[in-house]
Amino acid sequence: MSAYEAVLTEDARLVILKALQAQTDGRLNEVILERELDRFGHRRSRAWIRTQILALEGVGAVTRVEVGSVMVASITRLGLAHCERREVIDGVARPSPEV
């Protein structure tokens, strides 16, 4: 993966975590995450999004379940801590400080 592709991937993972953080129950399915990523300029396939959910699960930032053919991600305490700038997760862009 090129350095540029790594930056895009890290940013997309942050977008996923922030989208989950914004939900009352901390969960979203891959279809909604695809729309959210597209809104932030990350036009990617559903397979790519699933790969990112799995990567985030691998570092403990989310948990996931499969409901039929759809993957649902839930943010963990670590994922929330990263969004709130209390923890740093390698492979995920750092959130900007709130102004």
Secondary structure by P-SEA (a helix, b strand, c coil): ccaaaaaaaaaaaaaaaaaaaacccccccaaaaaaaaaaacccccaaaaaaaaaaaaaaccbbbbbcccbbbbbbcaaaaaaaaccccccccccccccc
